[in-house]
Amino acid sequence: MYLLDTNILLALLLEEENADQIKELLNNMRLRNLYLTDFALHSICVILIREELHHLLSSLINDIQSSGIIQIIQLELDDFPRIVSAVRRYRLDFDDAYQYVSAEKHDLIIISLDKDFDRTERGRKTPAEVLGI
């Protein structure tokens, strides 16, 4: 089971360098559970609205709702001390620490393009690593 970092879906939606790998990854993962934090979803919403890419946001929400492939998870207020601990321990930004603690709490593998996770015990996998290419 995998946790998609914010940058994974943004790279796909904005057709960035790794978009083809990410598309292949999502197509190959249809039978597995994929997770996205509420924080990541909100961050994507903020970015797409700021860039006036409303159609991409609508498409993303429709895809998440209709496909059932990606499940949204969230942390509780009681989890926030663990976020602060991850910030300090691994020198992460708040958003990365939120992702890290979510992955830890739900025992998920982080899929990310962000090398900051390499400093953590859980690490991360890139789309290429998950695909085995």
N, C-alpha and C positions, 0 to 999 in steps of 0.2 A: 504494500500500500504506500502511496506516494503523496507528498504535499507539494503542490505547485507553488513556487515562489512568484511574487508579483511580476518579476521581469520575464517570466516564461510566457504568460498570456499577453503581456504588452508587446513582446517581440513578435509574437504571432499576429496580433491585431494590427500592429504598425508595420508589418512586413519587413522586419529588420533582418540582419544577416543570418540568424539561425532559424528563421521562420519555417523553412522547408523541413528541417529536422524536427521541429516542434510539432508541425502538422503530422508528420509521420509517426511521431511518438504518440500523439493523441489518438490517431487512427489505430495504432497497435495496442493501445491500452484499453480498448473498449470493454474488455471483460474484467478489468481490474478496477478497484476503487481508487479514484483520484480525489484529493481533498484540496480545498482552497480556504484560507482563513477569511473571516469577515473583514479583517483589517486589509488584507490584500485586495479583496473585492472593492472595498471603499477607496483604496488608493488608486486602483485602476479607474474607478468612476471619476475621481477628482481629476486625474490626468486627461481622460478622454473628454470630459466636459470643458476643461480649460483649453484644450486644443480644438474645441468645437467639432468633435467627432461623435456627435450624438448617435448617428446611425450605427457606428461600431459598438457603442455601449448597448444600444437596443438589441443588436444582433447577439452580443455576448450574453446578455441576460436571457434572451429567448433560448439560446443554445444550452445554457446551464439548466434552465427550467425544463426544457423538452427532452434533452438527452438522458438526464439522470446519471451521467458519467461522473460529473464533478459534484461532490457534496461540500457544503459550506460548514465549517467548524468555527468555534469561537472560544476564547478564554474567558474565565470568570474573574471577578475582582480579586478573589483569593489567589489567583495565579500571578498577579502582578509583582509580588516580591521575587518570584523566579525570573521574571523578565529583567528586573533590576540586577539580579545576580548574574544573569547571562551577559548583560551589558558590561558589567565590571570584569567578569572572568575572561570573556573572549574579545573584549573591546569592539562590541557590536553597536550599531545604531539601534534605536528603539524598534524600528520596523523589522530589522533582521532578528533581534532578540525575540520579538513576538512570534515570528515564524519558527524560530528555534525551539522555544518553549512549547509551542503548539505541536511541533513534530515530536518532541520528547514526551509530552503528555499523552499523545495518541499513538506513540510508537510508529511514526511514519518516516520514510526516507525523503529528504528534501531534494527536489529537483530544482536547480537554480543555475543561473549564469554568473552569480555573485561569488567571487572568490573569498569573501569575508567568512563564509561558512567553513572554509578549509581550516580555519584556526580553531574550530570547535571539535568536541569529541565525536559528534554525530557526522560531521562533514557534510558533503552534498554529492549529488550525482548530476552530471550535465545530461542534456537530452541525448547526446551521442553515446555517453557511457551506458545509459539505460537501454538504448537501442543496440548496443554492442558493436558500434562502428568506430 
